[in-house]
Amino acid sequence: MTEPNARSSAQADALLVQRALAGDTRAFELLVVKYQRRVERLIGRLVRDSDLVQDLAQETFVRAWRALPQFRGDAQFYTWLYRIAVNTAKKALQELKRDPIVTMSALQTGEEGDETSHPEQELMAQMADAETPDAVLASKEIAQAVQAAVEALPTELAQAITLREIDGLSYEEIAQALDCPIGTVRSRIFRAREAISARIKPLLERQSGKRW
């Protein structure tokens, strides 16, 4: 069920889209203002070169403006926009032959109601609360291990877990953003989490055996 705030936001977006299609450029500017930082964060997690982020975000909105007449409203505007952002980032990666990267917050930010628990998140939170030098050092060590794990993920896995864990998109929305079946989305997220867990499991087991 859609939350009231999310539903209200989607309705506001739909109204702005209608106004933009009617020639009100200010309406589209409001959509840019609303989603610019989110689009920049998304692109920043998909491309390694931070200098490209703003340029790619701008290109995303330019493409969205040009493609706006094709927006049918069968998906929420921001889901449609995210798909354009992902495709723009993918195109840049292909041209520059760069690898995607996802930040640590992808694994540190949980979401209520998620199907999969993340014991590494709970352990890191416990160590952070302890605030001892050993706990801080261990937390940083785990953070580095997770970072290395997500950097090693294939592009499609990194994109899926980024949209799920960081941007909080539903599986249906991710499927629309990445233009793939929802079953594929679930598989990619599962595989990403399995790969990360396998990479950091020895470290977690060693840290969980300590008393803080």
Secondary structure, 3 states (H helix, E strand, C coil): CCCHHHHHHHHHHHHHHHHHHCCCHHHHHHHHHHHHHHHHHHHHHHCCCHHHHHHHHHHHHHHHHHHHHHCCCCCCHHHHHHHHHHHHHHHHHHHHCCCCCCCCHHHHCCCCCCCCCCHHHHHHHHHHHHCCHHHHHHHHHHHHHHHHHHHCCCHHHHHHHHHHHHCCCCHHHHHHHHCCCHHHHHHHHHHHHHHHHHHHHHHHHHHHCCCC
